[in-house]
Amino acid sequence: MGNIKNEIQAIFKETCGTWQNCTEETVLHFLSTCQSRNLDPQYCMNWLEEHKEQIAHWNEFSEAAQEWVNENTASGTPYTLDYLDEGF
């Protein structure tokens, strides 16, 4: 598996396209796509938060996105932690 941030960026381009296109709907799609590809949604959410200045209406839907993450990650161990330990 390549660099995890490159994979996250590829998923972002696929689901949101650009920072200006981020809406609650596209961000939730991004998070669910990350999860379906065995990436930890919380890690992907953190990645989005690192770029929140570029997301026009982040404050309007960041809470909904975090709620989605909480609901979808509570049942198991995040997948991405293994990669973080390897220094990606």
A tleap script that builds the chain and sets N, CA, C and O, in Angstrom:
source leaprc.protein.ff14SB
mol = sequence {
  NMET GLY ASN ILE LYS ASN GLU ILE GLN ALA
  ILE PHE LYS GLU THR CYS GLY THR TRP GLN
  ASN CYS THR GLU GLU THR VAL LEU HIE PHE
  LEU SER THR CYS GLN SER ARG ASN LEU ASP
  PRO GLN TYR CYS MET ASN TRP LEU GLU GLU
  HIE LYS GLU GLN ILE ALA HIE TRP ASN GLU
  PHE SER GLU ALA ALA GLN GLU TRP VAL ASN
  GLU ASN THR ALA SER GLY THR PRO TYR THR
  LEU ASP TYR LEU ASP GLU GLY CPHE
}
set mol.1.N position { 0.853 -1.191 0.000 }
set mol.1.CA position { 0.000 0.000 0.000 }
set mol.1.C position { 0.892 1.245 0.000 }
set mol.1.O position { 1.849 1.329 0.770 }
set mol.2.N position { 0.582 2.180 -0.841 }
set mol.2.CA position { 1.411 3.375 -0.951 }
set mol.2.C position { 1.217 4.319 0.220 }
set mol.2.O position { 0.653 3.958 1.252 }
set mol.3.N position { 1.680 5.489 0.038 }
set mol.3.CA position { 1.550 6.531 1.044 }
set mol.3.C position { 0.071 6.784 1.328 }
set mol.3.O position { -0.719 7.049 0.421 }
set mol.4.N position { -0.279 6.695 2.599 }
set mol.4.CA position { -1.691 6.792 2.978 }
set mol.4.C position { -2.278 8.165 2.658 }
set mol.4.O position { -3.447 8.261 2.284 }
set mol.5.N position { -1.489 9.222 2.797 }
set mol.5.CA position { -2.015 10.560 2.476 }
set mol.5.C position { -2.296 10.689 0.985 }
set mol.5.O position { -3.243 11.367 0.587 }
set mol.6.N position { -1.480 10.042 0.158 }
set mol.6.CA position { -1.762 10.067 -1.288 }
set mol.6.C position { -3.088 9.385 -1.569 }
set mol.6.O position { -3.863 9.846 -2.407 }
set mol.7.N position { -3.351 8.286 -0.869 }
set mol.7.CA position { -4.610 7.582 -1.059 }
set mol.7.C position { -5.785 8.434 -0.600 }
set mol.7.O position { -6.818 8.488 -1.266 }
set mol.8.N position { -5.625 9.094 0.533 }
set mol.8.CA position { -6.683 9.981 1.034 }
set mol.8.C position { -6.935 11.102 0.025 }
set mol.8.O position { -8.087 11.436 -0.253 }
set mol.9.N position { -5.869 11.683 -0.525 }
set mol.9.CA position { -6.035 12.751 -1.513 }
set mol.9.C position { -6.748 12.244 -2.763 }
set mol.9.O position { -7.576 12.950 -3.339 }
set mol.10.N position { -6.429 11.030 -3.176 }
set mol.10.CA position { -7.094 10.457 -4.352 }
set mol.10.C position { -8.587 10.272 -4.086 }
set mol.10.O position { -9.414 10.572 -4.948 }
set mol.11.N position { -8.929 9.784 -2.907 }
set mol.11.CA position { -10.350 9.614 -2.547 }
set mol.11.C position { -11.030 10.974 -2.484 }
set mol.11.O position { -12.171 11.125 -2.920 }
set mol.12.N position { -10.328 11.961 -1.941 }
set mol.12.CA position { -10.894 13.304 -1.859 }
set mol.12.C position { -11.210 13.844 -3.253 }
set mol.12.O position { -12.284 14.401 -3.482 }
set mol.13.N position { -10.274 13.676 -4.176 }
set mol.13.CA position { -10.496 14.156 -5.552 }
set mol.13.C position { -11.689 13.454 -6.186 }
set mol.13.O position { -12.460 14.053 -6.936 }
set mol.14.N position { -11.821 12.176 -5.866 }
set mol.14.CA position { -12.895 11.363 -6.431 }
set mol.14.C position { -14.266 11.770 -5.873 }
set mol.14.O position { -15.256 11.785 -6.604 }
set mol.15.N position { -14.318 12.097 -4.584 }
set mol.15.CA position { -15.611 12.346 -3.928 }
set mol.15.C position { -15.965 13.820 -3.826 }
set mol.15.O position { -17.123 14.189 -4.021 }
set mol.16.N position { -14.987 14.673 -3.522 }
set mol.16.CA position { -15.260 16.101 -3.356 }
set mol.16.C position { -14.775 16.909 -4.553 }
set mol.16.O position { -15.390 17.909 -4.925 }
set mol.17.N position { -13.688 16.479 -5.143 }
set mol.17.CA position { -13.139 17.196 -6.282 }
set mol.17.C position { -12.180 18.283 -5.855 }
set mol.17.O position { -10.964 18.132 -5.978 }
set mol.18.N position { -12.723 19.378 -5.352 }
set mol.18.CA position { -11.895 20.499 -4.897 }
set mol.18.C position { -12.370 20.928 -3.519 }
set mol.18.O position { -13.450 20.542 -3.072 }
set mol.19.N position { -11.558 21.727 -2.857 }
set mol.19.CA position { -11.961 22.232 -1.531 }
set mol.19.C position { -13.249 23.027 -1.633 }
set mol.19.O position { -14.096 22.960 -0.742 }
set mol.20.N position { -13.404 23.789 -2.728 }
set mol.20.CA position { -14.600 24.628 -2.895 }
set mol.20.C position { -15.869 23.785 -3.034 }
set mol.20.O position { -16.968 24.255 -2.739 }
set mol.21.N position { -15.712 22.542 -3.484 }
set mol.21.CA position { -16.874 21.678 -3.674 }
set mol.21.C position { -17.290 20.934 -2.417 }
set mol.21.O position { -18.267 20.185 -2.436 }
set mol.22.N position { -16.566 21.127 -1.332 }
set mol.22.CA position { -16.901 20.393 -0.111 }
set mol.22.C position { -18.247 20.845 0.446 }
set mol.22.O position { -18.474 22.026 0.708 }
set mol.23.N position { -19.122 19.872 0.615 }
set mol.23.CA position { -20.405 20.099 1.269 }
set mol.23.C position { -20.571 18.966 2.265 }
set mol.23.O position { -19.763 18.037 2.292 }
set mol.24.N position { -21.590 19.035 3.067 }
set mol.24.CA position { -21.834 17.936 4.010 }
set mol.24.C position { -21.948 16.611 3.256 }
set mol.24.O position { -21.393 15.595 3.674 }
set mol.25.N position { -22.667 16.642 2.154 }
set mol.25.CA position { -22.884 15.416 1.369 }
set mol.25.C position { -21.576 14.846 0.808 }
set mol.25.O position { -21.324 13.647 0.916 }
set mol.26.N position { -20.744 15.710 0.206 }
set mol.26.CA position { -19.508 15.195 -0.379 }
set mol.26.C position { -18.521 14.736 0.695 }
set mol.26.O position { -17.797 13.759 0.503 }
set mol.27.N position { -18.494 15.444 1.821 }
set mol.27.CA position { -17.581 15.054 2.905 }
set mol.27.C position { -18.004 13.711 3.503 }
set mol.27.O position { -17.153 12.872 3.798 }
set mol.28.N position { -19.302 13.503 3.682 }
set mol.28.CA position { -19.764 12.208 4.205 }
set mol.28.C position { -19.462 11.099 3.203 }
set mol.28.O position { -19.116 9.985 3.597 }
set mol.29.N position { -19.588 11.392 1.931 }
set mol.29.CA position { -19.246 10.422 0.891 }
set mol.29.C position { -17.747 10.102 0.951 }
set mol.29.O position { -17.342 8.945 0.833 }
set mol.30.N position { -16.943 11.135 1.134 }
set mol.30.CA position { -15.495 10.963 1.292 }
set mol.30.C position { -15.192 10.030 2.474 }
set mol.30.O position { -14.406 9.091 2.345 }
set mol.31.N position { -15.816 10.297 3.613 }
set mol.31.CA position { -15.546 9.484 4.807 }
set mol.31.C position { -15.986 8.037 4.618 }
set mol.31.O position { -15.279 7.114 5.024 }
set mol.32.N position { -17.140 7.836 4.009 }
set mol.32.CA position { -17.607 6.462 3.813 }
set mol.32.C position { -16.744 5.731 2.790 }
set mol.32.O position { -16.535 4.524 2.908 }
set mol.33.N position { -16.239 6.457 1.781 }
set mol.33.CA position { -15.345 5.836 0.810 }
set mol.33.C position { -14.029 5.450 1.479 }
set mol.33.O position { -13.490 4.372 1.226 }
set mol.34.N position { -13.518 6.328 2.326 }
set mol.34.CA position { -12.300 5.992 3.085 }
set mol.34.C position { -12.527 4.703 3.875 }
set mol.34.O position { -11.700 3.792 3.851 }
set mol.35.N position { -13.654 4.644 4.570 }
set mol.35.CA position { -13.937 3.455 5.378 }
set mol.35.C position { -14.048 2.203 4.514 }
set mol.35.O position { -13.560 1.138 4.892 }
set mol.36.N position { -14.687 2.332 3.362 }
set mol.36.CA position { -14.868 1.160 2.500 }
set mol.36.C position { -13.533 0.657 1.952 }
set mol.36.O position { -13.418 -0.497 1.540 }
set mol.37.N position { -12.530 1.529 1.952 }
set mol.37.CA position { -11.192 1.133 1.482 }
set mol.37.C position { -10.242 0.846 2.648 }
set mol.37.O position { -9.020 0.886 2.503 }
set mol.38.N position { -10.835 0.559 3.796 }
set mol.38.CA position { -10.085 0.181 4.994 }
set mol.38.C position { -9.156 1.270 5.517 }
set mol.38.O position { -8.087 0.986 6.056 }
set mol.39.N position { -9.575 2.511 5.350 }
set mol.39.CA position { -8.873 3.627 5.973 }
set mol.39.C position { -9.719 4.093 7.149 }
set mol.39.O position { -10.946 4.140 7.054 }
set mol.40.N position { -9.081 4.430 8.233 }
set mol.40.CA position { -9.791 4.885 9.422 }
set mol.40.C position { -10.467 6.228 9.151 }
set mol.40.O position { -9.783 7.210 8.861 }
set mol.41.N position { -11.804 6.290 9.240 }
set mol.41.CA position { -12.492 7.558 8.976 }
set mol.41.C position { -12.036 8.694 9.894 }
set mol.41.O position { -12.025 9.853 9.481 }
set mol.42.N position { -11.661 8.373 11.132 }
set mol.42.CA position { -11.203 9.441 12.026 }
set mol.42.C position { -9.893 10.041 11.516 }
set mol.42.O position { -9.685 11.252 11.589 }
set mol.43.N position { -9.036 9.202 11.011 }
set mol.43.CA position { -7.777 9.699 10.435 }
set mol.43.C position { -8.075 10.596 9.236 }
set mol.43.O position { -7.458 11.648 9.072 }
set mol.44.N position { -9.024 10.175 8.399 }
set mol.44.CA position { -9.418 10.964 7.228 }
set mol.44.C position { -10.072 12.277 7.654 }
set mol.44.O position { -9.865 13.312 7.021 }
set mol.45.N position { -10.857 12.231 8.725 }
set mol.45.CA position { -11.485 13.438 9.271 }
set mol.45.C position { -10.404 14.400 9.766 }
set mol.45.O position { -10.487 15.606 9.533 }
set mol.46.N position { -9.402 13.869 10.442 }
set mol.46.CA position { -8.304 14.708 10.925 }
set mol.46.C position { -7.589 15.378 9.753 }
set mol.46.O position { -7.194 16.542 9.823 }
set mol.47.N position { -7.433 14.606 8.670 }
set mol.47.CA position { -6.795 15.151 7.461 }
set mol.47.C position { -7.612 16.333 6.933 }
set mol.47.O position { -7.056 17.367 6.564 }
set mol.48.N position { -8.947 16.166 6.901 }
set mol.48.CA position { -9.805 17.270 6.451 }
set mol.48.C position { -9.626 18.483 7.358 }
set mol.48.O position { -9.527 19.614 6.881 }
set mol.49.N position { -9.584 18.242 8.662 }
set mol.49.CA position { -9.469 19.356 9.609 }
set mol.49.C position { -8.161 20.119 9.419 }
set mol.49.O position { -8.099 21.322 9.670 }
set mol.50.N position { -7.121 19.423 8.979 }
set mol.50.CA position { -5.853 20.102 8.710 }
set mol.50.C position { -6.006 21.121 7.585 }
set mol.50.O position { -5.229 22.070 7.484 }
set mol.51.N position { -7.015 20.914 6.744 }
set mol.51.CA position { -7.221 21.781 5.571 }
set mol.51.C position { -8.491 22.623 5.690 }
set mol.51.O position { -8.962 23.179 4.699 }
set mol.52.N position { -9.043 22.718 6.899 }
set mol.52.CA position { -10.361 23.349 7.039 }
set mol.52.C position { -10.409 24.801 6.582 }
set mol.52.O position { -11.471 25.293 6.200 }
set mol.53.N position { -9.276 25.492 6.615 }
set mol.53.CA position { -9.276 26.886 6.139 }
set mol.53.C position { -9.631 26.971 4.658 }
set mol.53.O position { -10.116 27.998 4.185 }
set mol.54.N position { -9.384 25.883 3.931 }
set mol.54.CA position { -9.663 25.891 2.492 }
set mol.54.C position { -11.101 25.459 2.171 }
set mol.54.O position { -11.543 25.552 1.026 }
set mol.55.N position { -11.817 24.992 3.185 }
set mol.55.CA position { -13.180 24.476 2.976 }
set mol.55.C position { -14.164 25.578 3.365 }
set mol.55.O position { -14.239 25.992 4.522 }
set mol.56.N position { -14.910 26.038 2.370 }
set mol.56.CA position { -15.740 27.233 2.526 }
set mol.56.C position { -16.681 27.196 3.729 }
set mol.56.O position { -16.686 28.138 4.522 }
set mol.57.N position { -17.457 26.162 3.885 }
set mol.57.CA position { -18.480 26.151 4.935 }
set mol.57.C position { -18.211 25.065 5.974 }
set mol.57.O position { -19.134 24.443 6.500 }
set mol.58.N position { -16.931 24.853 6.258 }
set mol.58.CA position { -16.527 23.763 7.158 }
set mol.58.C position { -17.306 23.773 8.464 }
set mol.58.O position { -17.779 22.728 8.911 }
set mol.59.N position { -17.443 24.943 9.081 }
set mol.59.CA position { -18.106 25.003 10.392 }
set mol.59.C position { -19.558 24.557 10.332 }
set mol.59.O position { -20.115 24.114 11.336 }
set mol.60.N position { -20.174 24.671 9.156 }
set mol.60.CA position { -21.579 24.302 9.024 }
set mol.60.C position { -21.791 22.794 9.043 }
set mol.60.O position { -22.858 22.328 9.444 }
set mol.61.N position { -20.787 22.020 8.613 }
set mol.61.CA position { -21.018 20.573 8.570 }
set mol.61.C position { -19.933 19.738 9.243 }
set mol.61.O position { -20.000 18.509 9.213 }
set mol.62.N position { -18.936 20.379 9.848 }
set mol.62.CA position { -17.881 19.596 10.498 }
set mol.62.C position { -18.442 18.750 11.636 }
set mol.62.O position { -17.978 17.634 11.872 }
set mol.63.N position { -19.438 19.282 12.339 }
set mol.63.CA position { -20.036 18.525 13.439 }
set mol.63.C position { -20.752 17.278 12.915 }
set mol.63.O position { -20.639 16.202 13.501 }
set mol.64.N position { -21.483 17.424 11.819 }
set mol.64.CA position { -22.181 16.277 11.225 }
set mol.64.C position { -21.171 15.225 10.767 }
set mol.64.O position { -21.394 14.025 10.927 }
set mol.65.N position { -20.055 15.691 10.195 }
set mol.65.CA position { -19.018 14.765 9.737 }
set mol.65.C position { -18.409 14.023 10.922 }
set mol.65.O position { -18.189 12.814 10.851 }
set mol.66.N position { -18.134 14.743 12.017 }
set mol.66.CA position { -17.558 14.093 13.193 }
set mol.66.C position { -18.546 13.095 13.797 }
set mol.66.O position { -18.144 12.028 14.260 }
set mol.67.N position { -19.834 13.435 13.793 }
set mol.67.CA position { -20.854 12.509 14.295 }
set mol.67.C position { -20.863 11.229 13.465 }
set mol.67.O position { -20.963 10.128 14.007 }
set mol.68.N position { -20.756 11.384 12.141 }
set mol.68.CA position { -20.720 10.212 11.257 }
set mol.68.C position { -19.532 9.331 11.636 }
set mol.68.O position { -19.659 8.112 11.748 }
set mol.69.N position { -18.379 9.966 11.831 }
set mol.69.CA position { -17.174 9.221 12.203 }
set mol.69.C position { -17.407 8.480 13.511 }
set mol.69.O position { -17.089 7.296 13.623 }
set mol.70.N position { -17.960 9.172 14.498 }
set mol.70.CA position { -18.193 8.540 15.802 }
set mol.70.C position { -19.120 7.339 15.674 }
set mol.70.O position { -18.874 6.298 16.282 }
set mol.71.N position { -20.174 7.476 14.896 }
set mol.71.CA position { -21.132 6.381 14.721 }
set mol.71.C position { -20.524 5.208 13.968 }
set mol.71.O position { -20.885 4.056 14.211 }
set mol.72.N position { -19.604 5.497 13.057 }
set mol.72.CA position { -19.080 4.446 12.198 }
set mol.72.C position { -17.761 3.847 12.651 }
set mol.72.O position { -17.261 2.910 12.027 }
set mol.73.N position { -17.189 4.372 13.725 }
set mol.73.CA position { -15.911 3.821 14.176 }
set mol.73.C position { -15.985 3.283 15.595 }
set mol.73.O position { -14.999 2.745 16.098 }
set mol.74.N position { -17.124 3.416 16.247 }
set mol.74.CA position { -17.215 3.016 17.649 }
set mol.74.C position { -17.098 1.506 17.845 }
set mol.74.O position { -16.727 1.043 18.924 }
set mol.75.N position { -17.416 0.735 16.794 }
set mol.75.CA position { -17.506 -0.713 16.969 }
set mol.75.C position { -16.184 -1.456 16.837 }
set mol.75.O position { -16.107 -2.629 17.202 }
set mol.76.N position { -15.154 -0.814 16.331 }
set mol.76.CA position { -13.919 -1.567 16.120 }
set mol.76.C position { -12.685 -0.713 16.211 }
set mol.76.O position { -12.762 0.497 16.422 }
set mol.77.N position { -11.571 -1.337 16.053 }
set mol.77.CA position { -10.293 -0.636 16.085 }
set mol.77.C position { -10.064 0.034 14.741 }
set mol.77.O position { -10.284 -0.580 13.697 }
set mol.78.N position { -9.627 1.281 14.755 }
set mol.78.CA position { -9.329 1.943 13.478 }
set mol.78.C position { -8.255 1.189 12.707 }
set mol.78.O position { -7.292 0.680 13.280 }
set mol.79.N position { -8.444 1.132 11.411 }
set mol.79.CA position { -7.524 0.378 10.560 }
set mol.79.C position { -6.172 1.068 10.407 }
set mol.79.O position { -5.140 0.412 10.268 }
set mol.80.N position { -6.194 2.381 10.434 }
set mol.80.CA position { -5.034 3.143 9.993 }
set mol.80.C position { -3.899 3.176 11.007 }
set mol.80.O position { -2.774 3.521 10.645 }
set mol.81.N position { -4.154 2.833 12.248 }
set mol.81.CA position { -3.124 2.961 13.268 }
set mol.81.C position { -1.848 2.212 12.913 }
set mol.81.O position { -0.755 2.671 13.245 }
set mol.82.N position { -1.965 1.081 12.251 }
set mol.82.CA position { -0.779 0.332 11.830 }
set mol.82.C position { 0.112 1.191 10.951 }
set mol.82.O position { 1.335 1.170 11.083 }
set mol.83.N position { -0.506 1.946 10.055 }
set mol.83.CA position { 0.266 2.765 9.127 }
set mol.83.C position { 0.934 3.924 9.843 }
set mol.83.O position { 2.056 4.305 9.507 }
set mol.84.N position { 0.245 4.488 10.832 }
set mol.84.CA position { 0.816 5.616 11.561 }
set mol.84.C position { 2.096 5.193 12.265 }
set mol.84.O position { 3.058 5.960 12.321 }
set mol.85.N position { 2.116 3.985 12.798 }
set mol.85.CA position { 3.295 3.489 13.489 }
set mol.85.C position { 4.475 3.336 12.546 }
set mol.85.O position { 5.627 3.399 12.976 }
set mol.86.N position { 4.199 3.136 11.267 }
set mol.86.CA position { 5.262 2.937 10.292 }
set mol.86.C position { 5.789 4.260 9.747 }
set mol.86.O position { 6.696 4.276 8.914 }
set mol.87.N position { 5.220 5.364 10.216 }
set mol.87.CA position { 5.727 6.668 9.843 }
set mol.87.C position { 5.246 7.208 8.516 }
set mol.87.O position { 5.907 8.061 7.924 }
set mol.88.N position { 4.109 6.734 8.031 }
set mol.88.CA position { 3.597 7.266 6.758 }
set mol.88.C position { 3.039 8.640 7.003 }
set mol.88.O position { 2.552 9.283 6.073 }
savepdb mol mol.pdb
quit
